[in-house]
Amino acid sequence: MMDALMGIDVGTSSCKLTVFRKDGTVILTDTRKYPVYYPQDGWVEQDPEEWWECICAAVSKMMADDKMKEVNIKGIGIDGQGWSMIPIDKEGRVLCRNPIWMDTRAADLCEEYKRKIGEEKIFEISGNSLEPSYTLPKILWLRRNRPEIFEKIDVVLQANSFVVFKLTGKRTQDISQGYGLQCFDMRKGTWNHELCSQFGVPERILPSIYNSDEIVGCVTEEAAKLTGLKAGTPVVAGGLDAACGALGAGVIAHGETQEQGGQAEGMSICLKEYIADPRLIMGYHVVPGHWLLQGGTVGGGGVVDWVKDTYCYEEKRNAQIRGTNTYYEMDELSKAIPAGADGVIFLPYMKGERSPIWNAAAKGVYYGIDFEKKRGHLIRASQEGVAYSLRHNLEIAEQAGAQVTELWGMGGCANSQVFMQIKADVTGKVIRVPRSDMATTLGAAILAGIGTGVYQDYEDARNATNKVQKVYSPNAAVKKVYDEGYAKYLRLYEQLECLMTREEVQA
């Protein structure tokens, strides 16, 4: 029998499951999509039970594959999107749909508690500002607006800990997801009793905190029947998707930085020392003894998908005729447009914006369109706008004291050579893309490998699994163009911010 590890990624648009050999090569992988619900303005939800149905279907199919006949899964690691709020009752039932990280319904409550407790105190303890995208404001919203549900809560889970619960029956909280609750002490890695009391959050609904590589349970008989997994297979606590992606990309030491090109864009800087900035996101890495200073934006691969679905019908048809794919055809159009998109600038604030502007009412904007502009200009400007948002976060991080020399790219966008070169040119940073474009599930699997002893330590795991596939170096010839474009990008938001307020949107 060949030993292997399974990684499960609960993403925004889909779940991905991958079985890896010890060296990080893929034995099998499966992806299942599930819906996102938009019941009201500012509300963005998913049903965790639909996640579980997709995971069960995918695992069952994988376990029945002939390739798995001689494979022994040594352990399972799960990563998940951040800032979930999944209330579970004592019988293990999900009490309502999960408001995901794009949900901003609690904006007014955030302002209320900032005044009540004080922004400085909240930031000093939690390392993060109180913003509606986070988990805690959603708990506060539920308590105020759905008290009949709130009183039934036994525990609030995160995306990965929900899947851990379904597999093992254990109700847990991994340390890397603690950043979603501003009653979490970011220096100590524990719940803060005083802030729990001031926010009015009963500590009984907050699970015990575990290291991400810690075995918290084993696959139950019931879960084994639903999935085809072997009962008794160890399951580790897992972690935040961005943190697992950083691990899978090889970011494990101080100063190393992951560039995340998934549904959202972002960066995660690995730190051995505590550095926080209220404009950014501070959390624990899944690697013990390290933090991640993060910038997380709404616009990323989701912007590319929106452009594809909204404008690129011809590219879809060409892809079918030529045997390519729509993203390739879009990149071909983008390549034909010069750097700077002939003056078209895009603000990628497609569902409000997170760091560093933290404006739940921000909107996407194309500027510079005229009769000479074509679809290729919109594609190119969209890619450049996402790259500008990445640069914005990197510059704030450097102002805070973090040093970034190069980036390790991951996510679906890392498959686009055009997009990755734009990011390198805009940021002025070398971007290294590992061999696998499955860095997130690989990171989750590595956690299982650490917990079960497959790897001696994190350095051993990185040496075994991390191989660089492509390196993108910034092009000095286009730097001036992008410097000018970036300056316009910043000025555009500054000029439009007064229109992008909650009051204006509601009016």
C-alpha positions as CSV (number, residue, x, y, z in Angstrom):
1,M,0.0,0.0,0.0
2,M,1.2,3.5,-0.8
3,D,0.7,6.2,1.9
4,A,-1.0,9.4,0.9
5,L,-2.6,12.5,2.3
6,M,-5.9,14.2,1.5
7,G,-6.5,17.9,1.4
8,I,-10.0,19.4,1.3
9,D,-10.5,23.1,0.4
10,V,-13.8,24.8,1.1
11,G,-13.6,27.7,-1.2
12,T,-16.1,30.4,-2.1
13,S,-17.2,29.1,-5.5
14,S,-16.4,25.4,-5.0
15,C,-14.8,22.7,-2.9
16,K,-11.6,21.0,-4.2
17,L,-10.4,17.7,-2.9
18,T,-7.0,16.3,-3.7
19,V,-5.1,13.1,-2.7
20,F,-1.3,13.7,-2.7
21,R,1.7,11.5,-2.5
22,K,4.3,12.5,0.0
23,D,6.3,14.4,-2.6
24,G,3.3,16.6,-3.4
25,T,2.3,14.9,-6.7
26,V,-1.3,14.4,-7.3
27,I,-3.0,11.0,-7.3
28,L,-6.6,12.2,-7.7
29,T,-8.4,15.5,-7.6
30,D,-12.1,16.5,-7.8
31,T,-13.9,19.9,-7.8
32,R,-17.5,20.5,-7.0
33,K,-19.3,23.8,-7.4
34,Y,-22.1,25.1,-5.1
35,P,-24.3,28.2,-5.1
36,V,-23.8,31.6,-3.5
37,Y,-27.0,33.3,-2.4
38,Y,-27.7,37.0,-2.5
39,P,-31.0,37.4,-0.6
40,Q,-30.7,41.2,0.1
41,D,-28.4,44.0,-0.7
42,G,-25.2,43.4,1.3
43,W,-26.1,39.8,2.2
44,V,-24.0,37.0,0.7
45,E,-24.7,33.5,2.0
46,Q,-23.9,29.8,1.4
47,D,-25.4,26.7,2.9
48,P,-22.8,24.6,4.7
49,E,-24.8,21.4,4.2
50,E,-24.4,22.0,0.5
51,W,-20.6,22.0,1.0
52,W,-20.9,18.7,2.9
53,E,-23.0,17.1,0.1
54,C,-20.4,18.1,-2.5
55,I,-17.6,16.8,-0.3
56,C,-19.3,13.5,0.2
57,A,-20.0,13.1,-3.5
58,A,-16.5,14.0,-4.4
59,V,-14.8,11.7,-1.8
60,S,-17.1,8.8,-2.7
61,K,-16.2,9.1,-6.3
62,M,-12.5,9.4,-5.6
63,M,-12.4,6.4,-3.2
64,A,-14.2,4.2,-5.8
65,D,-11.5,5.0,-8.4
66,D,-9.1,2.2,-9.3
67,K,-6.2,4.5,-8.5
68,M,-7.1,4.4,-4.8
69,K,-7.1,0.6,-4.5
70,E,-3.5,0.5,-3.3
71,V,-3.6,3.9,-1.5
72,N,-3.7,4.3,2.3
73,I,-4.8,7.8,3.4
74,K,-2.7,8.5,6.4
75,G,-4.5,11.8,7.4
76,I,-6.9,14.4,6.2
77,G,-6.4,18.2,6.4
78,I,-9.2,20.8,5.7
79,D,-8.8,24.4,4.8
80,G,-11.7,26.9,4.5
81,Q,-12.6,30.4,3.5
82,G,-12.3,32.9,6.3
83,W,-14.8,34.8,8.3
84,S,-17.6,32.2,8.3
85,M,-20.3,32.1,11.0
86,I,-21.9,28.7,11.1
87,P,-24.1,28.3,14.2
88,I,-24.6,24.7,15.3
89,D,-27.1,23.5,17.9
90,K,-26.6,20.7,20.4
91,E,-27.8,18.1,18.0
92,G,-25.3,19.2,15.3
93,R,-27.9,20.9,13.1
94,V,-26.9,24.1,11.1
95,L,-29.3,26.8,12.3
96,C,-29.0,29.2,9.4
97,R,-27.1,29.8,6.2
98,N,-23.6,31.0,6.6
99,P,-22.9,34.7,5.8
100,I,-19.6,34.5,4.0
101,W,-16.7,36.9,3.8
102,M,-18.4,39.2,1.3
103,D,-21.4,39.7,3.5
104,T,-21.6,43.3,5.0
105,R,-25.0,43.3,6.7
106,A,-23.4,44.1,10.1
107,A,-21.8,47.4,9.0
108,D,-23.9,49.5,11.3
109,L,-23.2,47.2,14.3
110,C,-19.5,47.6,13.7
111,E,-19.7,51.4,14.0
112,E,-21.8,51.0,17.2
113,Y,-19.3,48.8,18.9
114,K,-16.4,50.8,17.8
115,R,-17.9,53.7,19.7
116,K,-19.0,51.6,22.6
117,I,-15.7,49.7,23.2
118,G,-13.2,51.9,21.3
119,E,-11.4,51.2,18.1
120,E,-8.0,51.4,19.6
121,K,-8.8,48.8,22.3
122,I,-10.3,46.4,19.8
123,F,-7.3,46.7,17.6
124,E,-4.7,46.5,20.4
125,I,-6.0,43.1,21.5
126,S,-7.3,41.5,18.4
127,G,-4.8,42.9,15.9
128,N,-7.6,43.8,13.5
129,S,-10.2,46.5,13.1
130,L,-13.9,45.7,13.5
131,E,-15.3,45.4,10.0
132,P,-18.5,43.8,8.7
133,S,-16.8,41.1,6.7
134,Y,-15.4,39.4,9.8
135,T,-17.1,36.6,11.9
136,L,-17.7,38.5,15.1
137,P,-20.0,41.2,13.6
138,K,-22.1,38.5,12.1
139,I,-22.5,36.9,15.5
140,L,-23.6,40.2,16.9
141,W,-26.0,40.7,14.0
142,L,-27.6,37.3,14.6
143,R,-28.0,38.0,18.4
144,R,-29.8,41.2,17.7
145,N,-31.9,40.3,14.7
146,R,-32.5,36.6,15.1
147,P,-32.6,36.0,18.9
148,E,-34.7,32.9,18.5
149,I,-31.8,31.3,16.5
150,F,-29.0,32.8,18.7
151,E,-30.4,31.2,21.9
152,K,-30.2,27.7,20.2
153,I,-26.5,28.0,19.4
154,D,-24.2,25.4,21.0
155,V,-21.1,26.5,19.1
156,V,-20.1,28.7,16.1
157,L,-17.9,27.0,13.6
158,Q,-15.7,28.1,10.7
159,A,-15.7,26.6,7.2
160,N,-12.9,24.1,7.9
161,S,-14.0,23.3,11.4
162,F,-17.5,22.5,10.1
163,V,-16.1,19.9,7.8
164,V,-14.0,18.6,10.7
165,F,-17.2,18.3,12.7
166,K,-19.0,16.4,10.0
167,L,-16.0,14.0,9.6
168,T,-15.2,13.5,13.3
169,G,-18.1,14.8,15.4
170,K,-15.6,17.2,17.2
171,R,-16.4,20.9,17.6
172,T,-13.1,22.8,17.2
173,Q,-11.5,26.1,16.3
174,D,-8.1,26.2,14.7
175,I,-5.8,29.1,15.7
176,S,-5.4,30.5,12.1
177,Q,-9.1,31.2,11.9
178,G,-9.2,33.1,15.3
179,Y,-8.5,36.3,13.4
180,G,-12.2,36.4,12.4
181,L,-13.3,37.3,15.9
182,Q,-12.2,40.5,17.6
183,C,-12.5,38.8,21.0
184,F,-9.5,36.8,20.1
185,D,-6.1,37.8,21.6
186,M,-3.8,37.9,18.6
187,R,-0.6,37.9,20.8
188,K,-1.6,35.1,23.1
189,G,-3.7,32.9,20.7
190,T,-6.6,32.7,23.2
191,W,-10.1,34.1,23.7
192,N,-10.0,37.4,25.5
193,H,-12.5,37.2,28.4
194,E,-12.9,41.0,28.7
195,L,-13.7,41.6,25.1
196,C,-16.0,38.5,25.0
197,S,-17.9,40.2,27.8
198,Q,-17.9,43.6,26.3
199,F,-19.2,42.3,23.0
200,G,-21.7,40.2,24.7
201,V,-20.5,36.9,23.2
202,P,-20.9,33.9,25.5
203,E,-17.6,32.0,25.6
204,R,-19.5,28.8,25.7
205,I,-20.3,29.2,21.9
206,L,-16.6,29.6,21.1
207,P,-14.8,26.3,20.5
208,S,-11.5,25.2,22.1
209,I,-8.6,26.4,20.1
210,Y,-6.2,23.9,18.5
211,N,-3.0,24.2,16.4
212,S,-3.7,23.7,12.8
213,D,-1.6,20.5,12.5
214,E,-3.1,18.9,15.7
215,I,-5.1,15.7,15.3
216,V,-8.5,16.6,16.7
217,G,-10.4,13.4,15.9
218,C,-10.9,10.5,13.4
219,V,-13.4,9.8,10.7
220,T,-16.5,8.3,12.3
221,E,-18.4,5.3,11.2
222,E,-21.2,7.5,10.0
223,A,-18.9,9.7,8.0
224,A,-17.1,6.6,6.6
225,K,-20.5,5.3,5.2
226,L,-21.2,8.7,3.5
227,T,-17.8,9.2,2.0
228,G,-16.1,5.8,1.6
229,L,-13.2,6.9,3.8
230,K,-11.8,4.5,6.3
231,A,-13.2,4.9,9.8
232,G,-10.5,5.9,12.2
233,T,-8.5,8.0,9.6
234,P,-6.9,10.9,11.6
235,V,-8.2,14.4,10.9
236,V,-6.2,17.6,11.9
237,A,-7.8,20.9,12.8
238,G,-6.8,22.5,9.5
239,G,-6.8,26.2,8.8
240,L,-7.6,29.3,6.9
241,D,-7.5,28.8,3.1
242,A,-5.0,31.7,2.6
243,A,-2.7,30.3,5.3
244,C,-2.8,26.8,3.9
245,G,-2.2,28.2,0.5
246,A,0.9,30.0,1.9
247,L,2.1,26.8,3.3
248,G,1.5,24.9,0.1
249,A,3.3,27.6,-1.8
250,G,6.3,27.1,0.5
251,V,5.9,30.3,2.6
252,I,7.0,29.1,6.1
253,A,9.8,31.5,7.2
254,H,9.9,35.2,8.2
255,G,9.5,37.6,5.3
256,E,8.4,35.0,2.8
257,T,5.2,36.2,1.0
258,Q,2.3,34.4,-0.7
259,E,0.4,36.1,-3.5
260,Q,-3.2,34.7,-3.6
261,G,-4.9,34.7,-7.0
262,G,-8.1,32.9,-6.2
263,Q,-11.7,34.2,-6.1
264,A,-10.3,37.1,-4.2
265,E,-6.8,38.7,-4.5
266,G,-4.5,39.1,-1.6
267,M,-1.1,38.6,0.0
268,S,0.1,36.9,3.2
269,I,3.5,37.9,4.7
270,C,5.0,35.3,7.1
271,L,6.2,37.0,10.3
272,K,8.2,35.7,13.2
273,E,7.4,38.9,15.1
274,Y,4.1,40.7,15.7
275,I,3.4,43.5,13.2
276,A,-0.2,44.7,12.8
277,D,-1.8,47.6,11.0
278,P,-5.5,48.5,11.2
279,R,-5.6,48.8,7.4
280,L,-4.5,45.2,7.0
281,I,-5.5,41.8,8.4
282,M,-3.5,40.1,11.1
283,G,-3.7,36.4,11.8
284,Y,-1.8,33.3,12.9
285,H,-0.1,31.2,10.3
286,V,-0.9,27.5,10.2
287,V,2.9,27.1,10.9
288,P,3.3,27.3,14.6
289,G,5.1,30.4,16.0
290,H,4.4,32.6,13.0
291,W,1.8,35.2,12.1
292,L,0.5,36.3,8.7
293,L,0.1,39.9,7.9
294,Q,-2.5,39.8,5.1
295,G,-4.1,42.0,2.6
296,G,-7.4,40.6,1.3
297,T,-9.4,42.3,-1.5
298,V,-12.7,41.4,-3.0
299,G,-11.5,41.6,-6.6
300,G,-9.4,38.7,-7.9
301,G,-10.2,35.7,-10.0
302,G,-13.8,36.6,-9.3
303,V,-13.3,39.7,-11.4
304,V,-12.0,37.7,-14.3
305,D,-14.9,35.3,-14.1
306,W,-17.4,38.2,-14.1
307,V,-15.7,39.7,-17.2
308,K,-15.8,36.3,-18.8
309,D,-19.5,35.7,-18.1
310,T,-20.6,39.3,-18.9
311,Y,-18.6,40.2,-22.0
312,C,-16.8,37.2,-23.4
313,Y,-19.3,35.2,-25.4
314,E,-17.2,35.3,-28.5
315,E,-14.1,34.1,-26.6
316,K,-16.2,31.1,-25.3
317,R,-17.2,30.3,-28.8
318,N,-13.6,30.6,-30.1
319,A,-12.4,28.4,-27.3
320,Q,-14.8,25.6,-28.4
321,I,-13.8,25.9,-32.0
322,R,-10.0,26.0,-31.3
323,G,-10.0,23.5,-28.5
324,T,-8.6,26.0,-26.0
325,N,-10.5,27.6,-23.0
326,T,-12.1,31.0,-22.5
327,Y,-9.4,32.2,-20.1
328,Y,-6.7,31.5,-22.8
329,E,-8.7,33.5,-25.4
330,M,-9.2,36.4,-22.9
331,D,-5.5,36.4,-22.3
332,E,-4.8,36.6,-26.0
333,L,-7.0,39.8,-26.2
334,S,-5.3,41.2,-23.2
335,K,-1.8,40.6,-24.6
336,A,-2.7,42.7,-27.7
337,I,-3.4,45.7,-25.5
338,P,-0.4,47.7,-24.3
339,A,0.5,48.1,-20.6
340,G,-1.8,50.6,-19.0
341,A,-4.7,49.6,-21.2
342,D,-4.5,52.9,-23.2
343,G,-5.6,54.8,-20.1
344,V,-8.5,52.6,-19.0
345,I,-8.4,52.1,-15.2
346,F,-10.5,49.7,-13.2
347,L,-11.4,49.8,-9.5
348,P,-12.1,46.1,-8.6
349,Y,-14.5,46.8,-5.7
350,M,-17.2,44.4,-6.9
351,K,-18.8,43.7,-3.6
352,G,-17.5,46.5,-1.4
353,E,-13.8,46.3,-0.6
354,R,-11.7,44.9,2.2
355,S,-8.2,46.0,2.9
356,P,-6.8,48.5,2.8
357,I,-9.8,50.9,2.3
358,W,-12.4,48.9,4.2
359,N,-15.5,50.3,2.5
360,A,-18.4,48.0,2.4
361,A,-20.2,50.3,0.0
362,A,-17.4,50.7,-2.5
363,K,-18.2,49.9,-6.2
364,G,-16.4,48.7,-9.2
365,V,-15.6,51.4,-11.8
366,Y,-14.1,51.5,-15.3
367,Y,-12.6,54.9,-16.1
368,G,-11.2,56.1,-19.4
369,I,-13.6,54.4,-21.8
370,D,-14.3,55.9,-25.2
371,F,-15.4,54.8,-28.7
372,E,-11.9,53.5,-29.5
373,K,-11.9,51.0,-26.6
374,K,-12.6,47.4,-27.2
375,R,-13.3,44.3,-25.1
376,G,-9.6,43.6,-24.8
377,H,-9.2,47.0,-23.0
378,L,-11.8,45.9,-20.4
379,I,-10.0,42.6,-19.9
380,R,-6.6,44.2,-19.6
381,A,-7.8,47.0,-17.3
382,S,-9.5,44.4,-15.1
383,Q,-6.3,42.4,-14.7
384,E,-4.3,45.6,-14.0
385,G,-6.9,46.9,-11.5
386,V,-6.6,43.7,-9.5
387,A,-2.8,44.0,-9.6
388,Y,-3.1,47.6,-8.4
389,S,-5.1,46.4,-5.4
390,L,-2.3,43.9,-4.6
391,R,0.3,46.7,-4.8
392,H,-1.8,48.9,-2.6
393,N,-1.8,46.2,0.2
394,L,1.9,45.5,-0.3
395,E,2.8,49.2,0.1
396,I,0.7,49.5,3.3
397,A,2.4,46.4,4.7
398,E,5.8,47.8,4.0
399,Q,4.8,51.1,5.7
400,A,3.9,49.0,8.7
401,G,7.4,47.5,8.8
402,A,7.1,44.3,6.9
403,Q,9.8,43.6,4.2
404,V,8.8,41.9,1.0
405,T,11.3,41.1,-1.7
406,E,9.5,38.4,-3.8
407,L,6.1,36.7,-4.0
408,W,5.1,33.1,-4.2
409,G,2.0,32.9,-6.5
410,M,-0.9,30.5,-6.1
411,G,-4.5,30.1,-7.0
412,G,-6.3,29.7,-10.3
413,C,-4.9,33.0,-11.6
414,A,-1.4,31.6,-11.4
415,N,-2.2,29.6,-14.5
416,S,-2.4,32.8,-16.5
417,Q,1.1,33.9,-17.7
418,V,-0.4,37.3,-18.9
419,F,-2.0,38.0,-15.5
420,M,1.1,37.0,-13.5
421,Q,3.4,39.1,-15.6
422,I,1.1,42.1,-15.1
423,K,1.2,41.5,-11.3
424,A,5.0,41.3,-11.4
425,D,5.3,44.5,-13.5
426,V,2.8,46.5,-11.4
427,T,4.3,45.5,-8.0
428,G,7.9,45.4,-9.1
429,K,8.3,42.1,-7.4
430,V,9.6,38.8,-8.7
431,I,6.8,36.2,-8.5
432,R,7.6,32.5,-8.2
433,V,4.9,30.0,-9.0
434,P,5.3,26.5,-7.5
435,R,4.9,23.4,-9.6
436,S,1.4,22.7,-8.2
437,D,-1.5,25.0,-8.8
438,M,-3.2,23.2,-5.9
439,A,-1.2,25.0,-3.2
440,T,-4.2,25.4,-0.9
441,T,-5.2,21.7,-0.8
442,L,-1.5,20.8,-0.7
443,G,-1.1,23.0,2.4
444,A,-4.1,21.3,4.1
445,A,-2.6,17.9,3.2
446,I,0.8,19.0,4.6
447,L,-0.8,19.8,7.9
448,A,-2.2,16.3,8.0
449,G,1.3,15.0,7.1
450,I,2.8,16.9,10.0
451,G,0.2,15.8,12.4
452,T,0.6,12.1,11.5
453,G,4.4,12.1,11.2
454,V,4.6,11.7,7.5
455,Y,7.0,14.8,7.5
456,Q,9.5,15.5,10.2
457,D,8.8,19.2,10.2
458,Y,7.7,22.0,8.0
459,E,11.1,22.4,6.3
460,D,11.1,18.7,5.5
461,A,7.6,19.1,4.0
462,R,8.6,22.1,1.9
463,N,11.7,20.3,0.6
464,A,9.6,17.3,-0.4
465,T,6.7,19.1,-2.1
466,N,7.7,22.5,-3.3
467,K,9.1,22.8,-6.8
468,V,9.2,26.2,-8.7
469,Q,7.4,25.9,-12.1
470,K,7.7,29.5,-13.4
471,V,9.4,32.7,-12.4
472,Y,8.0,36.1,-13.5
473,S,10.4,39.1,-13.3
474,P,9.2,42.7,-13.4
475,N,9.8,44.5,-16.7
476,A,11.5,47.8,-16.1
477,A,10.4,49.1,-19.5
478,V,6.7,49.3,-18.4
479,K,7.3,50.5,-14.8
480,K,6.7,54.1,-15.6
481,V,3.4,53.3,-17.3
482,Y,2.2,51.3,-14.3
483,D,3.4,53.9,-11.8
484,E,1.3,56.5,-13.5
485,G,-1.7,54.1,-13.8
486,Y,-1.4,53.2,-10.1
487,A,-1.3,56.8,-9.1
488,K,-4.5,57.4,-11.1
489,Y,-6.0,54.3,-9.5
490,L,-5.5,55.7,-6.0
491,R,-6.7,59.2,-7.0
492,L,-9.9,57.8,-8.6
493,Y,-11.0,56.2,-5.3
494,E,-10.0,59.3,-3.3
495,Q,-12.2,61.4,-5.7
496,L,-15.1,58.9,-5.7
497,E,-15.1,57.9,-2.0
498,C,-17.7,60.5,-1.1
499,L,-20.1,58.8,-3.5
500,M,-19.2,55.3,-2.2
501,T,-20.7,55.7,1.3
502,R,-23.4,53.6,2.9
503,E,-25.6,56.7,3.1
504,E,-25.3,57.4,-0.6
505,V,-26.0,53.7,-1.5
506,Q,-29.1,53.7,0.8
507,A,-30.4,57.0,-0.6
